[in-house]
């Protein structure tokens, strides 16, 4: 999978903080990780909609950005690339 130049998949595309994505960490280190926090978190459609198009499916948002925009009906939508949410 190609990565957008300048895109750091280990950082939240909304705030730039480390997103703590277990899937990305496993890819980078080759060491098995447990399930990513985002696969069990409720993330609103609004939060996912704020992810820039060029980062969708390539970089996860961080827990803080996910929590800041939690909707009444949480939505879990893994990306088509299988690399977490967003």
trRosetta pair geometry for C-beta under 8 A, 3 or more apart (Angstrom, degrees):
i j d omega theta_ij theta_ji phi_ij phi_ji
1 58 8.0 -173 148 -111 126 89
1 81 6.3 72 -124 -148 155 123
3 7 5.7 -143 170 71 92 110
3 9 6.5 -90 -133 -37 128 116
3 58 6.3 134 -132 -160 74 125
4 7 4.0 66 72 -8 97 133
4 54 5.1 99 -119 171 166 102
4 55 7.2 -96 34 -83 144 54
4 58 6.3 89 4 129 103 172
7 13 7.6 -12 -144 -97 97 108
7 54 6.8 -148 -74 135 131 101
7 55 6.0 174 -137 -102 125 83
7 58 6.0 18 147 127 149 135
7 59 6.1 -139 177 -36 107 130
8 11 4.4 40 95 17 111 112
8 59 7.2 72 90 -111 45 136
9 21 7.2 -80 150 55 85 149
9 24 4.9 -171 126 -125 107 132
9 27 8.0 -16 99 68 145 141
9 58 5.8 -105 -101 157 103 74
9 59 4.6 -143 -128 -94 54 81
9 60 7.8 59 -178 8 75 72
9 83 7.5 -46 -165 161 131 141
10 18 6.1 -23 149 -139 90 78
10 19 6.5 -169 174 34 38 91
10 21 6.7 -141 -125 36 51 104
10 24 5.4 -178 -88 133 68 141
10 25 7.5 89 -116 -70 104 68
10 28 7.2 13 -69 -41 123 150
10 59 7.9 -64 7 -134 19 98
11 16 5.5 -6 173 -161 125 43
11 17 6.7 162 -152 86 81 20
11 18 6.1 -59 -102 -98 64 38
11 19 6.1 130 -160 -16 14 95
11 59 6.8 -15 72 -162 56 132
12 15 5.0 14 92 46 129 80
12 16 6.3 -50 67 3 81 13
12 17 5.2 13 20 56 119 71
12 18 7.5 38 -13 94 86 9
12 19 4.6 135 -63 -77 73 98
12 59 7.2 148 -135 149 21 109
12 60 7.2 -54 -105 105 65 58
12 61 5.0 53 -144 -151 98 49
12 62 3.8 -64 -65 -17 135 96
12 64 7.9 -71 -60 54 168 93
12 65 5.6 145 -170 3 143 140
13 51 5.4 73 76 -145 130 81
13 52 5.6 -125 162 26 128 95
13 55 3.7 110 -100 150 159 170
13 59 4.8 117 -41 91 106 128
13 61 6.7 -72 40 -87 79 70
13 86 7.1 161 26 167 119 135
14 47 7.8 -56 -58 -165 159 80
14 50 5.8 46 -107 120 119 117
14 51 6.7 -73 -56 -93 94 61
14 61 5.4 27 3 -128 120 105
14 62 7.5 -124 51 22 103 87
14 65 4.5 121 69 -134 143 155
15 62 6.4 -66 47 27 116 126
15 64 7.0 -34 25 84 159 118
15 65 5.6 -165 -9 -63 116 120
17 62 5.1 -8 82 -44 107 164
17 64 6.9 28 57 35 151 129
18 62 7.0 92 93 -102 39 123
19 24 7.5 68 74 27 112 145
19 59 6.9 150 -7 177 156 83
19 60 4.7 153 157 85 147 92
19 61 6.5 172 -126 141 121 14
19 62 4.4 -128 -115 -81 64 71
19 63 7.9 137 -159 -15 60 64
20 25 7.8 -8 -167 -38 43 128
20 37 6.5 24 108 13 113 129
20 62 6.9 80 19 -134 90 83
20 63 7.0 -15 48 -16 125 106
21 24 4.0 59 92 15 117 111
21 25 6.4 171 92 -14 60 85
21 36 5.6 -1 -157 -135 60 131
21 38 7.0 -14 -114 2 81 127
21 59 7.9 -143 -24 -158 155 53
21 60 4.4 139 -86 29 125 134
21 83 7.6 37 172 168 139 85
21 84 5.3 -74 -143 -48 116 162
22 25 5.5 -53 -143 38 34 114
22 26 6.2 37 156 -21 66 103
22 33 3.9 -173 -174 135 98 138
22 34 6.1 -79 -149 71 157 58
22 35 6.6 112 67 138 153 20
22 36 3.9 -158 36 -87 100 70
22 37 7.2 128 -15 -7 109 67
23 26 5.9 -52 -151 34 28 111
23 27 6.6 29 150 -19 61 106
23 33 7.3 -134 -68 65 29 133
23 36 5.1 -43 -19 -49 90 134
23 60 7.7 114 45 -31 112 134
23 82 7.7 -171 -154 134 146 69
23 83 5.1 172 125 -151 140 61
23 84 5.0 -158 28 -41 138 100
24 27 5.5 -53 -150 35 34 114
24 28 6.3 30 154 -17 67 108
24 59 7.9 37 -78 -124 146 59
24 60 7.2 -136 -19 10 125 110
24 83 6.8 68 -65 -171 78 108
24 84 7.4 -41 -27 -9 93 137
25 28 5.8 -57 -146 39 30 109
25 29 6.0 -3 167 8 67 115
25 31 7.8 -46 140 66 89 92
25 33 5.5 91 83 -67 110 151
26 29 6.5 -71 -132 52 23 89
26 30 7.3 72 180 -102 56 7
26 31 6.5 -118 -125 76 62 50
26 32 6.3 23 -127 -130 116 26
26 33 4.3 -119 -60 6 105 109
27 83 7.8 -5 -34 -124 144 112
33 36 7.4 47 118 -69 126 69
35 39 5.1 -96 176 58 108 136
35 40 6.7 80 123 -25 130 110
36 39 5.1 102 66 -10 82 101
36 60 7.3 -151 172 -79 145 169
36 84 5.3 -59 95 -102 165 106
37 40 6.6 -81 -168 47 40 93
37 41 5.8 39 146 -34 77 120
37 63 6.1 -32 119 -79 144 115
38 41 5.3 -58 -132 32 39 116
38 43 6.8 10 -156 -37 90 136
38 60 5.4 -131 -31 -158 163 136
38 61 7.8 125 -111 59 133 71
38 63 7.8 -138 -76 -82 78 72
38 66 7.0 -166 -117 -76 91 160
38 84 5.0 60 71 -162 140 103
38 85 4.5 -136 163 15 127 111
38 86 7.7 -60 -167 -10 155 101
39 76 7.0 65 -164 -158 42 123
39 78 6.8 19 -114 -83 87 106
39 84 7.0 -101 -56 -125 83 66
39 85 7.5 -178 -76 -31 48 99
40 76 7.8 -5 -112 -107 16 138
41 63 6.9 -146 -109 -123 161 84
41 66 5.7 46 136 142 140 149
41 74 7.6 -128 147 -166 52 134
41 76 7.5 137 73 -98 48 96
41 85 7.7 -103 65 5 103 152
42 66 7.9 145 88 163 47 107
42 70 5.9 63 103 -142 105 103
42 71 7.7 -127 154 50 107 71
42 74 2.2 -59 -154 -135 113 148
42 75 7.1 81 -162 21 70 34
42 76 7.1 -76 -109 -55 46 83
43 47 5.3 -104 -176 71 88 133
43 48 6.1 93 135 -48 114 98
43 61 7.3 135 -142 58 135 124
43 66 4.6 -63 -109 -147 96 106
43 69 7.8 36 -163 84 66 96
43 70 7.5 -87 -121 -106 29 66
43 74 6.6 72 20 -161 29 87
43 75 6.2 -70 78 70 64 72
43 76 6.9 94 29 -97 90 49
43 77 7.6 -104 73 27 111 82
43 85 5.5 118 34 161 159 159
43 86 7.9 -81 158 -58 160 83
44 47 4.7 103 60 3 84 97
44 48 7.1 -152 98 1 49 85
44 66 7.9 156 16 -163 73 61
44 69 4.9 -120 45 131 127 87
44 70 5.5 156 -35 -147 109 22
44 71 3.3 121 -119 -19 110 99
44 74 6.9 -80 -71 -120 58 52
44 75 6.4 79 -135 23 26 100
45 48 5.7 -59 -150 43 36 109
45 49 6.0 41 151 -27 69 108
45 71 6.4 14 20 -26 76 156
45 75 5.6 46 -54 23 77 153
46 49 5.6 -54 -146 33 29 114
46 50 6.9 32 154 -25 61 102
46 69 5.0 -136 93 177 106 121
46 71 6.2 135 10 -65 105 111
47 50 5.9 -54 -158 25 33 112
47 51 7.8 46 145 -33 60 90
47 61 6.2 -147 162 71 109 170
47 65 6.2 135 -153 143 114 84
47 66 5.6 101 164 -121 164 48
47 68 7.5 126 -100 71 116 78
47 69 3.7 154 -68 80 96 133
47 70 7.7 7 -28 -68 134 36
48 51 5.9 -35 -167 4 45 115
48 61 7.6 -131 -93 -5 52 135
48 75 7.5 -76 -5 86 137 122
48 77 6.6 20 -102 55 165 125
48 85 6.8 -92 -98 169 109 101
48 86 6.0 -149 -128 -105 78 57
50 61 8.0 68 77 -94 103 142
50 65 7.8 -133 82 178 135 119
50 69 7.3 -171 2 -58 136 171
51 55 5.4 -120 177 86 95 106
51 56 5.3 120 114 -82 121 76
51 59 7.7 179 -154 77 117 86
51 61 6.3 -114 -81 -55 109 108
51 86 4.8 152 -89 -162 160 93
52 55 4.8 72 65 14 88 106
52 56 7.4 -137 94 -30 43 81
53 56 5.8 -37 -150 1 35 118
54 58 7.7 -43 146 36 54 140
55 58 5.5 -119 -161 63 46 102
55 59 4.6 -50 -168 41 103 111
55 86 7.0 -30 128 149 96 109
56 79 7.0 169 167 -127 67 120
56 86 6.4 -133 -129 153 53 59
57 79 3.9 158 -116 -176 67 130
57 80 5.7 -22 -120 44 133 81
57 81 4.5 114 178 -2 100 115
57 83 6.8 92 179 49 57 106
57 86 7.3 -153 -46 105 27 55
58 79 7.9 -154 -25 170 34 165
58 81 6.9 59 -76 21 52 162
58 83 7.0 28 -125 79 25 144
59 86 6.4 -62 94 111 52 130
60 83 7.4 -135 -46 133 97 83
60 84 4.1 -40 -77 120 124 144
60 85 5.7 74 -132 61 95 67
60 86 4.9 143 -127 28 43 131
61 65 4.5 -105 175 85 114 126
61 66 5.4 140 102 -56 115 85
61 85 7.0 -54 29 101 89 101
61 86 5.0 156 -13 -84 83 143
62 65 5.1 91 57 13 77 99
62 66 6.9 -141 99 -5 38 92
63 66 5.5 -59 -145 40 33 113
63 67 5.9 29 158 -18 70 109
64 67 5.9 -56 -142 39 27 107
64 68 6.1 32 157 -26 63 108
65 68 5.7 -48 -141 31 31 116
65 69 6.8 -2 167 8 60 109
66 69 6.9 -87 -160 49 23 87
66 70 7.1 53 148 -71 64 80
66 85 7.7 73 -103 89 128 143
67 70 5.8 -14 -152 -35 40 111
70 74 6.5 -26 -157 -91 91 93
71 74 6.5 158 62 -84 81 40
71 75 7.0 17 48 -5 129 97
76 85 7.1 -98 -153 -87 60 125
77 85 6.3 94 71 -130 63 92
78 82 6.5 22 159 -120 122 41
78 84 6.7 -120 -138 -177 76 11
78 85 6.3 -82 -107 -78 40 62
79 82 6.9 -94 80 -9 78 17
79 83 5.7 -30 61 54 127 71
79 84 6.3 21 9 77 110 47
79 85 6.4 150 -32 -132 87 19
79 86 6.3 -40 -60 64 121 43
